[in-house]
Amino acid sequence: MEQVVVQDKEWAHDWNIIVNIFNIIDHLKSLFDDLDVSYLRELQQNILILNLEKYVWSLQQYIIEKYSRE
């Protein structure tokens, strides 16, 4: 029973980190929106955001798989 409680706490901790990273990405998007940059820079910013989101989605999937096995 105690292992389940520990696992639940670890899951909650990991999940909160994932949520915080998504919030940071949203904040970064809003900061980028406030910049007046060239079209190419905007594209680079969009690519950066997409790659960050892709990475966090993969982390999220990893966390789901990790705790569904245990």
Secondary structure, 3 states (H helix, E strand, C coil): CHHHHHHHHHHHHHHHHHHHHHHHHHHHHHHHHCCCCCHHHHHHHHHHHHHHHHHHHHHHHHHHHHHHHC
